[in-house]
Amino acid sequence: MASVQESVDVDVPIRVAYDQWTQFESFPQFMGGVERITQLDDTRTHWVTNIDGVTREFDAEITEQHPEERVAWTSTSGGAKHAGVVTFHRLDDTKTRVMIQIDWEPTGIVEKAGAALGFDDRQVKADAKRFKEFIESRGSETGAWRGDVSRPDQ
């Protein structure tokens, strides 16, 4: 299992940063390799990715979501096994720290080599930087979902 963590400070209020992150269908605008995300219902999404010429489709489920605090998900089908959590930290009224952690299981020689060489770390770092540019250039979120999802053990 591979893991990467990244954080980025964005010059928008925590509500704007969080609300934008809940707009999964906008991810292709700032996330490399993500071609399309379709929101199936409040907790399920369908992803289409293309990384280094390898196209994958999979479903993911939001396992935990608390407004202006965190969004966590895990894949539930398809060839890509991954999970992640994004947390939001208020720095002041107009600045937010977004912390991203993604865990995945590379499959195949290309993905394993890429993980070993740190390509995935660079991809997440670049995605965080593009999220910062995306949200700061807009100044507002493209939409919001303020629902709350708790883990089953809570």
C-alpha positions in Angstrom: 0.0 0.0 0.0 1.4 3.4 -0.9 0.5 6.7 0.8 1.0 10.4 0.1 0.2 13.4 2.2 0.1 17.0 1.1 -1.2 20.3 2.5 -1.9 23.6 0.8 -2.9 27.0 2.3 -5.6 28.7 0.2 -6.6 32.3 0.5 -10.4 31.7 0.9 -12.6 31.2 4.0 -12.9 27.6 5.2 -16.5 27.4 4.0 -15.5 28.2 0.4 -12.6 25.7 0.4 -14.8 22.9 1.9 -17.8 23.6 -0.3 -15.6 23.5 -3.4 -14.1 20.2 -2.4 -17.6 18.7 -2.1 -18.2 19.4 -5.8 -16.6 16.2 -7.0 -17.7 16.7 -10.6 -15.3 19.7 -10.8 -12.2 17.6 -9.9 -11.1 17.2 -13.5 -10.6 21.0 -13.6 -7.7 20.8 -11.1 -6.9 17.1 -10.6 -4.5 15.5 -13.1 -5.5 12.1 -14.5 -9.2 12.5 -13.5 -11.3 12.6 -16.7 -14.7 12.5 -15.1 -16.5 12.0 -11.8 -20.3 11.5 -11.7 -22.1 12.0 -8.4 -24.5 9.0 -8.1 -26.1 10.0 -4.8 -25.2 11.7 -1.6 -22.4 9.2 -0.7 -21.4 7.5 -4.0 -19.4 8.6 -7.0 -18.2 7.0 -10.2 -14.7 7.9 -11.4 -13.0 7.7 -14.7 -9.2 8.2 -14.6 -6.4 8.1 -17.2 -3.0 8.0 -15.7 0.0 7.4 -18.0 -2.4 6.0 -20.7 -4.0 3.5 -18.2 -7.8 4.2 -18.0 -9.6 3.0 -14.9 -13.3 3.2 -13.9 -14.4 2.7 -10.3 -16.9 3.6 -7.7 -16.1 5.3 -4.4 -18.1 5.9 -1.3 -17.9 8.8 1.0 -17.4 7.2 4.4 -17.3 10.3 6.5 -18.2 13.9 5.8 -18.5 16.8 8.3 -19.0 20.4 7.0 -15.8 22.5 7.2 -13.9 19.6 8.9 -13.3 16.5 6.7 -14.3 14.4 3.7 -13.2 10.7 3.6 -13.8 8.1 0.9 -12.8 4.7 -0.2 -13.1 2.8 -3.5 -15.8 0.2 -3.6 -15.4 -1.4 -7.1 -13.2 -1.4 -10.1 -9.5 -2.0 -10.5 -8.3 1.0 -8.4 -8.0 0.4 -4.7 -7.7 3.6 -2.9 -8.9 5.7 0.1 -8.4 9.2 1.1 -9.3 11.9 3.6 -9.2 15.7 3.2 -9.3 17.9 6.3 -9.9 21.6 6.5 -8.3 23.9 9.1 -9.2 27.5 9.6 -6.1 29.7 9.7 -8.1 33.0 9.9 -11.2 34.5 8.4 -9.8 34.4 4.8 -7.2 31.6 4.8 -7.6 27.8 5.1 -5.2 24.9 5.3 -6.3 21.9 3.2 -4.6 18.6 4.2 -4.8 15.7 1.8 -4.0 12.1 2.5 -4.4 9.4 -0.2 -3.6 5.7 0.3 -3.7 3.3 -2.7 -2.4 0.0 -3.9 -0.4 0.3 -7.1 -1.0 -2.5 -9.6 1.1 -3.5 -12.5 4.7 -2.7 -13.1 4.2 0.9 -14.4 2.2 1.9 -11.3 4.6 0.2 -8.9 7.6 1.9 -10.6 5.8 5.3 -10.5 5.0 4.9 -6.8 8.6 3.9 -6.1 10.0 6.9 -8.0 7.7 9.4 -6.2 5.6 10.3 -9.2 2.4 10.0 -7.1 3.7 12.4 -4.5 4.4 14.9 -7.3 1.0 14.4 -8.8 -0.8 15.1 -5.5 1.4 18.1 -4.8 0.6 19.5 -8.3 -3.1 18.8 -7.8 -3.1 20.7 -4.5 -1.4 23.6 -6.2 -4.0 23.6 -9.0 -6.8 23.4 -6.4 -5.3 26.5 -4.8 -5.2 28.3 -8.1 -8.7 27.1 -9.1 -10.4 28.3 -5.9 -8.4 31.5 -5.5 -9.0 32.6 -9.1 -12.7 32.1 -8.7 -13.0 33.6 -5.3 -16.1 31.4 -4.6 -17.2 27.8 -4.8 -19.0 26.4 -7.8 -21.5 24.8 -5.5 -21.9 23.2 -2.1 -23.2 20.1 -0.4 -23.5 20.6 3.3 -24.6 17.1 4.3 -23.1 15.1 7.1 -22.0 11.5 6.8 -20.7 9.5 9.8 -18.7 6.3 9.9 -20.9 3.3 10.8 -19.1 2.9 14.1 -20.0 6.4 15.3 
